[in-house]
Structures are given as C-alpha cells and as structure tokens.
C-alpha cells in the first residue's frame, strides 16, 4: 500500500514536512480462485468492527490510561509536573503490552480484497 498525505499532490510539497509518502506491506487473504498478480490494482478492505477495534487500541485506551492516571496522581501527589510525567510514564507499560502481544493482535486484523 502506498500511503500518501492528502497534500502529496500539492505544488510546494517539497518545501513542506507534512507531505510524505510511505509504502506499507500488509498480508491480504483472498480466495484461491482469484488470479492476482504483483502490481494489480485492487481494493483492500477490513471489517468495520476491526477498524473500530484498532481505533480503540491505538487512541481511546491510551487516552483513558493517560487521563485516569493523571487524575489519580494529581489527587495523591498534589504536584502537577510530577503527576504529568508519571501519567506519561504509564503509557510505557501499555505500549509494551501492545508490542508483546503484537503477533496475537496481528492475527485478528485480516485484510481482504474486495
């Protein structure tokens, strides 16, 4: 998949750090009856439920961890700087768990050719 920022076709993209293009490799499952060749243009889809689950894992849960831990640390420590740093530190174990279970998570998220 070639992922491009929306402004990748802009005339001044060479002078802007926002315009980036990245290639991403994904595993796609399809019927054996389909004869796809390397370079064929296809539509790759994922179910809506898995898309929502990905948003929960990537954005919503870390946000909750950050906010809840910040509130708890502020109540206990009464120090904003230390509470903020500790709340940010609470994200490290969360992302470590995501990394540790990456193979299990990867098996759940299956892309298909439409």
Helices and strands as residue ranges (DSSP letters): E 2-4, G 13-15, E 21-23, E 28-29, E 44-45, H 48-55, I 56-60, H 61-77, H 80-100, H 102-108, E 111-113
